């Protein structure tokens, strides 16, 4: 299995929700061919537009694709369930 690490930007408020455990999913355009087992590392976009790189790592554990739920997910997008491997420092 050939997994990838995807480096994604995320607004600060959404990253905080990941870290406090209230959010465990990401909705993204599937322009990177996300796969179960791939990893995500986030780049936090702060209120002033600056970007903070994090030393975090999240695993993609489930993917719901638009063709599985065409009335609820815009074509070409995915909803990914993720879990923390390391992070939120």
VENSULSUL-V419147 format. One record per residue. RES is the residue in one letter. PHI is phi in whole degrees, 0 to 359 (* if undefined). D_LAST is the distance of its C-alpha to the last C-alpha in Angstrom with 2 decimals. Layout:
[[RES,PHI,D_LAST] [RES,PHI,D_LAST]]
//
This chain:
[[X,*,29.27] [X,255,27.77] [X,269,24.22] [X,242,22.38] [X,252,18.87] [X,259,18.89] [X,261,16.83] [X,239,16.91] [X,279,16.43] [X,212,15.30] [X,294,15.84] [X,306,13.07] [X,299,14.69] [X,289,14.81] [X,295,11.17] [X,299,10.55] [X,291,13.34] [X,298,11.95] [X,293,8.85] [X,274,11.45] [X,88,13.78] [X,278,16.55] [X,230,16.58] [X,227,16.99] [X,213,19.05] [X,225,19.48] [X,249,22.84] [X,218,23.62] [X,294,26.74] [X,272,27.50] [X,269,28.23] [X,241,26.20] [X,55,27.95] [X,303,24.94] [X,226,25.75] [X,302,24.69] [X,100,22.73] [X,295,21.23] [X,244,17.50] [X,232,15.45] [X,236,12.69] [X,262,11.99] [X,245,12.73] [X,277,12.03] [X,267,15.32] [X,281,15.18] [X,303,18.25] [X,274,19.92] [X,91,19.75] [X,289,17.46] [X,243,15.01] [X,250,11.44] [X,279,10.75] [X,251,7.56] [X,262,7.61] [X,251,7.87] [X,207,11.26] [X,236,13.34] [X,259,16.98] [X,277,19.84] [X,250,21.91] [X,201,24.55] [X,227,26.09] [X,252,28.63] [X,261,30.70] [X,299,32.96] [X,287,36.08] [X,276,35.20] [X,213,34.92] [X,297,36.82] [X,276,37.42] [X,239,33.77] [X,234,31.78] [X,301,32.83] [X,307,34.44] [X,91,32.16] [X,250,28.94] [X,225,26.95] [X,249,24.84] [X,245,22.31] [X,274,20.84] [X,231,17.45] [X,225,15.40] [X,287,11.95] [X,263,12.41] [X,207,8.92] [X,150,5.61] [X,64,3.77] [X,263,0.00]]
//
